[in-house]
């Protein structure tokens, strides 16, 4: 079941890039949306206000590039476009669904609602299933 050799997922977040960047790199914040044992980067990753990008190669998370693009406006003066490019040889629907679910979780964390990992299936399982159905339909 191959979707494409790469797949882009984008989300607009109504917060400045520095806040979104913190959620990507801070271990405590990453635990609230990504997974308790997963990290995208080392804790001390520098923030370059000109180009906030992360390249990730992980057995569990996949091969991907995350870019944060500043958007004008927003309730705090600017917003952020989170652009995630999955760079696998074959991007499968389950991987697309997983990252769409993770980005939902990131948005919720940024609104003050981290994932309750003990109840993930109850709280997030339906969202994952919806994303998986859409990803399979996009093939």
N, C-alpha and C positions, 0 to 999 in steps of 0.2 A: 504494500500500500504506500505508494510514493506520492507526496503532494507536490514537491518541487525541490530543486537543489538548494534553494534558499527561500526564506519567507520573512517578510517584514511585518511587525506588529507595532502600531503606534498608539499612544495615549496622550491626550492633553491633560495636564495637571495644573490647577489654578494656584500654583505655588512657585516661588523662585527656584532656580536651578540649585543653589547652594543647599536648600532644604531637601530637595529630592536626592541630591548627591549624598547627603548625610545618610539618608535611608538606605542607599545602596551600599555604602562602605562601612558604616558603624555597625559593629557586631551585634549590639543590643537591638538596634533598629532592624537589622537584617533578619534577626530571629523572629521579629513580629510580622514578617510578610513572606520571606523566602523559605526558611526552614530553620529549626533550632541548630542544626549541625552544618548548614551550608553557608558559604560566603562567596561573594563575587570577586572580591579583591582582598588584599591584606588590609588590616585595620588602618595603617598609616598611609594609605594611598593619597597622593597629593590632589588637590582640587585646582584645576586650571580654569579660571573663569572664562577664558577664551574658547576652550574646547574640552568639554567634559565628556570623555569617552572611556569605556572599559572594554577590553577584549578578554573573553573568558573561554578557556578550554577545560572542560570538566567532564569526567565520566558520567556523573549524575545529571548535571545541568545541560550538557551539550556544548557545542562550539558556537559562540555567539559574540555579537558586538552590541553594546548598549551605548547610545549617544543621547545626551541631553541637550536639547536645542532651546535657547531662550525665545519665549514668545512675548510680544508686547501686550501691555494691559495687565489684567489680573487684579485681584483684590488687594494684593500686596505690591503692586507696581509691575510685576512681570509674572508670566507663567512659564511652564516647561513642557516641551514635547518630548516624551520618552519614546525613542525610536530603537526598537530591538530587532536586530537582524539575526535570524537563525542561520548558521552557516554549516549545516551538515551535508554530507554527500547525498543523503535522502532525508527530507524533512517529513516525518510521519505525523499523522493527525494527533496522536497522543502527545507528542512534543509540543505541537502548536497549542493544544488544549491546556497543557500544563503551564505554558508561559502566559497564555491569556488569563488563566486562573491566578497565577502569581501576580500579574499586573493589577488584577482586581484587588488582590490582597494588599499590594503596595498602596493603591489609592485609599483603601480603607485604613491602613496604618497611618497614612498622612493626615487622615481625618480623626485620628485618635482611637482607632479600633484595630488593635493587633489581632492576629489569628489566635484563636484558642485551639492549640494543637491537639489537646486531648479530645476535642469535639469536632475535628476537622471534617470528618465524613458527614456528620449531621449538618454542619454549618456550610460546608463548601462542596460537598460531593455532588450536589445537584448542579451547581455552577460548572464544575468540571465536566459533567455529563453533557450539559448544554453546549459548552465550547467544543467538546469532542464531536457531537453531532454536526455542528457547523463546519468543523474542520474536515470531517469525512465528506460532507456535502460539497466542499470546495474543490475536491479532487477532480 
